Structures are given as C-alpha cells and as structure tokens.
C-alpha cells in the first residue's frame, strides 16, 4: 500500500470526478428578470465554458490529497498527491495542467490529514488568498470514518459545510473553477484490502473503525455496520 505508483492509481480509481461548472454569475445576464413576452419565465442559464488551461491551482481536502501513508507508514507525503504532487510517477493534476515548473511555483496544497467537511471552509479561505484559477476538492471520507456509525456526520451538516466552503470561495473569487472528486468508496477499500495482512494490522491502529474495524468479521452486525457507512458515503 505504500507503493507510490500503486497508491496514486488507487486514489485516481476511487475518485470518480464531477466537474462543477460554478463560475459565478453568467456572462449573458441569466440572473436578470425575464424579457417581456416570455410569460415571466427566466431564460435558462448557459453552462459556463470550462477553462482547461488554468494558470494556477490549489487543493483542499484530507489525507488522500496529502498523500498520507503513501511513502511511509502513517505519514504525509504530499509529493505524491494526486492533485499537487511533484513525483513524476504520479502525473498529478497540477503537473498535467501547469507543467512541472508551473506546478512547483503555482500550485498549493491546503489539505489536512484527518480533516472533515466542517474543516473545508477554513481550508478554502486559505486557498482563496492565493487567488488560484482552479481549486480541487476531495473530502468526506473522515465524516464517515468515525468510531461508530452513530458518530458519522449527518448529510444535512455535510451539505451545509460544503456549501459554506463554496460560498467562501465564491465571495473571494467568483470566477475560480472547482473540480470536485467524490468521496472514496470505503466499502471497496475494505473488500480489496482485507486480504492484505499488513494493511489489516495498520487498520487496527484506528484507521476508519466504522468500516475497517474487525475487518475479517462477516457477521450480520458487521455487515450491517459496513452497509450503514456505505449508505452514508453514497449520500455524501
């Protein structure tokens, strides 16, 4: 699991990316009142053009964006981050969009290992100070990875914190683009990883107990617990 190349591919595999074309107010007056003769119905807003050549980018999120556990056990390794990593074996988003020199000079990683969605507004405020043209977001696993299923973040609170983070960015940088990755499939992580003896020993240190605790158990209680976590992830 500490293999840089394998970890990078695994991260990208579970990150089914949704592009949110939220570029602030649209240029064609979609927020204005409807013209006469339309029956009072507002014209549909055009989809903002996606700029595939941003000049700078910032990343917010949690341990995955920090490259946690990718190079050494239980340590951050941001050089292999899928978003801003500099390791040539990763081909991070920053390197592909900005080039190696540009990635080193014009990409910033504000993700924090262990962060939950309610930490995102603060990270976004930090990122906004750099005035990036693109911000990547990958967060939410730690909201489901709690000591018990009852401690998981509610969907309502999750949505509110995400909206607060986007509002923070929009207030400072209305035209900055946002690239949002889904929450990782934690049940797949359990399914694929429970055959790895070393991985299970690391999980026993307290890694995502709501899903990964008692990894070999297939009792109805353990199955129900994992299903509850998965349902919450799908809701996030």
Secondary structure per residue as TSV (DSSP state, phi and psi in degrees):
chain	resnum	aa	ss	phi	psi
A	1	X	-	360.0	-17.8
A	2	X	-	-90.7	5.7
A	3	X	-	-73.4	126.0
A	4	X	H	-62.4	-47.8
A	5	X	H	-64.1	-45.1
A	6	X	H	-65.1	-41.6
A	7	X	H	-63.7	-41.3
A	8	X	H	-62.3	-43.8
A	9	X	H	-65.5	-37.1
A	10	X	H	-64.6	-42.8
A	11	X	H	-61.0	-45.3
A	12	X	H	-66.9	-31.9
A	13	X	H	-67.0	-38.2
A	14	X	H	-86.0	-10.6
A	15	X	-	-93.6	84.7
A	16	X	-	-77.2	110.2
A	17	X	E	-88.3	134.1
A	18	X	E	-111.5	127.2
A	19	X	E	-91.7	119.7
A	20	X	E	-98.7	106.7
A	21	X	-	-82.5	65.3
A	22	X	-	-101.1	85.1
A	23	X	-	-103.5	37.9
A	24	X	S	71.1	-152.7
A	25	X	S	-66.2	137.4
A	26	X	-	-77.2	157.7
A	27	X	T	-79.3	-10.1
A	28	X	T	-105.0	15.1
A	29	X	-	79.1	29.1
A	30	X	T	-63.5	-17.8
A	31	X	T	-89.9	-2.3
A	32	X	S	-82.3	165.2
A	33	X	-	-69.0	159.3
A	34	X	-	-68.1	143.7
A	35	X	-	-68.7	159.3
A	36	X	T	-62.2	147.5
A	37	X	T	88.3	2.7
A	38	X	S	-102.7	2.7
A	39	X	T	75.8	17.3
A	40	X	T	83.7	2.0
A	41	X	-	-88.0	129.5
A	42	X	-	-68.6	145.6
A	43	X	-	-68.5	142.6
A	44	X	-	-64.1	142.3
A	45	X	-	-76.2	135.7
A	46	X	-	-71.8	150.4
A	47	X	-	-72.2	125.7
A	48	X	-	-60.2	144.2
A	49	X	-	-67.0	136.5
A	50	X	-	-88.2	117.2
A	51	X	-	-80.9	111.6
A	52	X	S	-88.2	6.7
A	53	X	-	-131.7	59.6
A	54	X	-	-65.3	152.3
A	55	X	S	-88.5	-13.7
A	56	X	-	-160.2	160.9
A	57	X	E	-152.6	156.6
A	58	X	E	-133.7	155.3
A	59	X	E	-123.8	138.7
A	60	X	E	-128.5	156.3
A	61	X	E	148.5	-142.2
A	62	X	S	-126.9	-150.5
A	63	X	H	-62.9	-30.4
A	64	X	H	-64.1	-41.6
A	65	X	H	-72.9	-19.6
A	66	X	H	-87.6	-4.7
A	67	X	T	68.8	30.8
A	68	X	T	-60.2	133.0
A	69	X	T	70.7	8.1
A	70	X	S	-84.1	-25.9
A	71	X	S	-114.2	-36.6
A	72	X	S	-146.9	157.8
A	73	X	T	-62.6	126.6
A	74	X	T	56.7	37.1
A	75	X	-	-133.8	149.2
A	76	X	-	-70.3	150.0
A	77	X	-	-146.7	70.5
A	78	X	G	-61.9	-17.8
A	79	X	G	-66.7	-15.4
A	80	X	G	-109.5	17.4
A	81	X	-	-60.0	136.5
A	82	X	T	-61.8	-25.7
A	83	X	T	-90.8	-51.5
A	84	X	T	-123.7	7.6
A	85	X	-	-60.3	148.6
A	86	X	-	-102.4	-12.5
A	87	X	-	-63.0	125.5
A	88	X	T	-63.2	-20.7
A	89	X	T	-75.9	-13.7
A	90	X	T	-90.2	-36.8
A	91	X	-	53.5	60.0
A	92	X	-	-62.2	164.8
A	93	X	H	-59.5	-40.7
A	94	X	H	-62.3	-42.8
A	95	X	H	-65.5	-41.3
A	96	X	H	-68.8	-33.9
A	97	X	H	-87.9	-36.2
A	98	X	H	-110.6	-9.9
A	99	X	H	82.7	162.7
A	100	X	H	-63.4	-43.5
A	101	X	H	-67.9	-43.8
A	102	X	H	-62.4	-38.1
A	103	X	H	-63.9	-37.7
A	104	X	H	-70.3	-32.1
A	105	X	H	-100.5	-24.1
A	106	X	H	-132.4	30.8
A	107	X	E	-135.1	143.8
A	108	X	E	-137.9	138.2
A	109	X	E	-113.0	109.5
A	110	X	-	-106.8	9.6
A	111	X	-	-66.1	153.8
A	112	X	-	-134.6	127.1
A	113	X	T	-58.5	130.6
A	114	X	T	90.7	-4.5
A	115	X	-	-66.2	145.2
A	116	X	-	-112.8	177.4
A	117	X	G	-61.3	-31.4
A	118	X	G	-72.6	-6.7
A	119	X	G	-87.7	-12.9
A	120	X	H	-65.2	-40.6
A	121	X	H	-57.4	-39.9
A	122	X	H	-66.1	-42.0
A	123	X	H	-62.4	-40.9
A	124	X	H	-65.6	-36.7
A	125	X	H	-63.1	-39.7
A	126	X	H	-64.5	-45.9
A	127	X	H	-61.3	-38.1
A	128	X	H	-62.7	-27.0
A	129	X	T	-64.8	-21.8
A	130	X	T	-84.5	-10.1
A	131	X	T	54.4	50.6
A	132	X	-	-70.7	152.9
A	133	X	S	-87.9	-12.9
A	134	X	E	-143.3	137.3
A	135	X	E	-124.9	130.5
A	136	X	E	-99.3	144.1
A	137	X	E	-128.9	125.6
A	138	X	E	-144.0	102.2
A	139	X	-	-150.9	161.6
A	140	X	-	125.2	-22.8
A	141	X	H	-60.3	-39.6
A	142	X	H	-73.2	-16.2
A	143	X	H	-72.0	-29.8
A	144	X	H	-93.6	-28.4
A	145	X	-	-83.5	82.6
A	146	X	S	-123.1	177.1
A	147	X	S	-63.0	-28.9
A	148	X	S	-150.9	164.2
A	149	X	G	-66.0	-29.7
A	150	X	G	-68.9	-18.9
A	151	X	G	-90.5	-1.6
A	152	X	S	-64.2	146.4
A	153	X	-	-62.9	136.4
A	154	X	-	-68.9	156.0
A	155	X	H	-63.3	-37.5
A	156	X	H	-62.7	-46.7
A	157	X	H	-66.4	-38.0
A	158	X	H	-59.8	-48.7
A	159	X	H	-62.7	-41.8
A	160	X	H	-62.9	-43.3
A	161	X	H	-67.1	-39.5
A	162	X	H	-63.0	-44.1
A	163	X	H	-63.3	-40.2
A	164	X	H	-60.6	-40.8
A	165	X	H	-63.6	-44.6
A	166	X	H	-67.3	-37.3
A	167	X	H	-63.9	-38.1
A	168	X	H	-60.7	-45.9
A	169	X	H	-66.0	-45.5
A	170	X	H	-62.4	-36.5
A	171	X	H	-64.4	-33.9
A	172	X	H	-92.0	-38.6
A	173	X	-	-137.7	82.3
A	174	X	T	-60.6	-25.4
A	175	X	T	-103.7	-0.4
A	176	X	-	-66.4	134.8
A	177	X	E	-83.5	155.1
A	178	X	E	-127.7	130.8
A	179	X	E	-117.2	107.1
A	180	X	E	-107.0	124.7
A	181	X	E	-97.1	148.2
A	182	X	-	-69.5	163.6
A	183	X	-	-67.5	135.4
A	184	X	-	-57.2	150.5
A	185	X	-	-78.4	94.2
A	186	X	H	-68.9	-30.9
A	187	X	H	-70.3	-34.4
A	188	X	H	-66.1	-38.3
A	189	X	H	-58.3	-46.3
A	190	X	H	-61.4	-47.0
A	191	X	H	-62.0	-43.8
A	192	X	H	-78.9	-32.2
A	193	X	H	-90.7	-15.5
A	194	X	T	-72.1	-8.4
A	195	X	T	-88.6	-2.0
A	196	X	-	-102.2	112.2
A	197	X	H	-62.1	-41.8
A	198	X	H	-66.1	-42.9
A	199	X	H	-58.6	-42.1
A	200	X	H	-66.8	-32.6
A	201	X	H	-66.2	-38.3
A	202	X	H	-67.4	-40.2
A	203	X	H	-58.8	-32.4
A	204	X	T	-67.4	-12.8
A	205	X	T	-76.4	-3.4
A	206	X	T	113.0	22.0
A	207	X	S	-80.1	114.5
A	208	X	S	46.2	60.7
A	209	X	H	-60.6	-30.2
A	210	X	H	-60.6	-32.0
A	211	X	H	-106.1	-43.0
A	212	X	H	-96.5	-8.8
A	213	X	T	-63.0	142.7
A	214	X	T	50.3	55.3
A	215	X	T	-59.8	-27.9
A	216	X	T	-87.2	-8.1
A	217	X	-	-73.8	131.8
A	218	X	-	-119.4	24.3
A	219	X	S	-67.9	165.5
A	220	X	H	-63.4	-35.5
A	221	X	H	-66.5	-42.7
A	222	X	H	-66.7	-40.0
A	223	X	H	-64.5	-43.1
A	224	X	H	-62.5	-42.3
A	225	X	H	-58.8	-47.8
A	226	X	H	-66.1	-37.5
A	227	X	H	-64.4	-37.2
A	228	X	H	-64.7	-41.0
A	229	X	H	-64.1	-45.1
A	230	X	H	-62.4	-40.4
A	231	X	H	-61.1	-40.2
A	232	X	H	-68.9	-39.5
A	233	X	H	-59.7	-43.4
A	234	X	H	-66.5	-29.5
A	235	X	H	-73.7	-30.4
A	236	X	-	-78.6	360.0
